[in-house]
């Protein structure tokens, strides 16, 4: 199994309302990928960080193997969602690892 974790921060120019709308749309879009991509076994987006957090959103996803993760990254459904995500976030940190 391979875990793929991303922490995003919204663009600074977004208002609180814009961030709330974007977070909900990102969560819905990314979690909606479940069942569409071979080898994706779990995918969640968390949008309500505690004050101690250094990020605004986190993606926590699991794949059967590294090849499945690579397939996810180029899958048209993911590419479409990722395009919206990139339009809303200013920074991104990722960490992939085997379980």
C-alpha distance (Angstrom), angle and dihedral (degrees) to the residues before:
residue distance angle dihedral
X1 . . .
X2 3.80 . .
X3 3.80 125.6 .
X4 3.81 120.3 -150.5
X5 3.80 114.1 -166.6
X6 3.80 126.5 179.3
X7 3.79 130.2 -177.8
X8 3.79 116.2 -160.9
X9 3.79 134.1 -171.8
X10 3.78 120.2 -157.7
X11 3.77 121.6 -117.6
X12 3.79 108.1 -86.4
X13 3.80 93.4 -125.3
X14 3.82 92.9 63.8
X15 3.79 115.5 105.3
X16 3.80 121.1 -129.2
X17 3.81 90.0 -102.6
X18 3.82 92.1 49.1
X19 3.81 89.6 50.5
X20 3.80 91.7 51.0
X21 3.80 92.1 50.1
X22 3.81 92.7 44.9
X23 3.81 92.7 48.2
X24 3.79 92.0 53.3
X25 3.80 92.2 46.6
X26 3.81 92.5 47.8
X27 3.82 91.7 48.4
X28 3.79 92.5 48.9
X29 3.80 93.8 45.3
X30 3.78 97.2 46.8
X31 3.79 96.9 41.1
X32 3.80 87.3 47.7
X33 3.81 88.3 66.5
X34 3.82 90.0 74.7
X35 3.79 108.7 112.2
X36 3.81 93.3 17.0
X37 3.80 100.4 79.9
X38 3.79 125.1 59.4
X39 3.79 113.7 -121.2
X40 3.82 95.7 17.9
X41 3.81 105.3 125.3
X42 3.81 102.3 170.2
X43 3.79 137.0 6.4
X44 3.80 130.2 176.5
X45 3.79 135.3 166.8
X46 3.79 118.8 -156.3
X47 3.80 115.3 -155.7
X48 3.81 106.2 172.2
X49 3.81 107.1 74.0
X50 3.77 122.7 -175.9
X51 3.80 117.0 -114.1
X52 3.82 89.0 -103.3
X53 3.82 91.4 63.4
X54 3.78 123.4 105.9
X55 3.82 94.2 -154.6
X56 3.79 137.3 59.9
X57 3.82 99.4 -144.8
X58 3.77 136.8 14.2
X59 3.79 131.5 -158.6
X60 3.80 116.3 -154.5
X61 3.80 113.0 -175.3
X62 3.79 137.4 163.6
X63 3.80 129.6 -152.8
X64 3.79 132.4 -174.3
X65 3.81 90.9 -120.0
X66 3.80 144.3 -22.0
X67 3.81 92.3 -84.1
X68 3.81 89.5 58.6
X69 3.83 89.4 51.9
X70 3.80 90.1 51.1
X71 3.81 89.9 49.8
X72 3.81 90.7 50.2
X73 3.78 91.8 52.9
X74 3.81 92.7 59.4
X75 3.82 98.9 32.8
X76 3.83 109.7 122.2
X77 3.83 93.4 -128.5
X78 3.80 90.9 53.5
X79 3.81 92.9 43.5
X80 3.82 90.0 55.1
X81 3.81 93.3 50.9
X82 3.80 92.6 42.4
X83 3.79 90.1 54.5
X84 3.81 90.3 59.6
X85 3.81 91.6 44.6
X86 3.81 91.3 53.4
X87 3.81 90.1 51.8
X88 3.82 90.5 58.3
X89 3.80 105.7 37.0
X90 3.77 129.9 73.9
X91 3.79 100.2 -168.3
X92 3.77 137.7 24.2
X93 3.79 134.1 -172.2
X94 3.78 122.5 -175.4
X95 3.77 137.4 -171.4
X96 3.82 125.3 -171.7
X97 3.79 122.6 -172.6
X98 3.77 143.5 159.2
X99 3.77 119.4 -107.3
